[in-house]
């Protein structure tokens, strides 16, 4: 089972992406997980781009505006920090509360 905060490689249409699992573990046990893609480079950007920090397994920004469901499998690359995951949750809330 995939867990919230894990980062995976994901391939679609011959292109490879890194994605961050944002759905809760209870959801992931019974349904396809919700994920956001990781963009390369840290950007000074709008609230829907959350910069990953040095302690995270890779650099870049989580693009919560591109939230989608994806069949994830294999081994995770790593897990983001709790602080990063909290900022992602806040960005998701901001995106959907407006």
Buried (B, 14 or more C-beta within 10 A) or exposed (E): EBBBBBBBBBEEEEEEBBBBBBBEEEBBEEEBBBBBBBBEEBEEEEBBBBBBEEEBBEBBBBBBBBBEEBEBEEEBBEBBBEEBBEBBBEBBEEBEEE
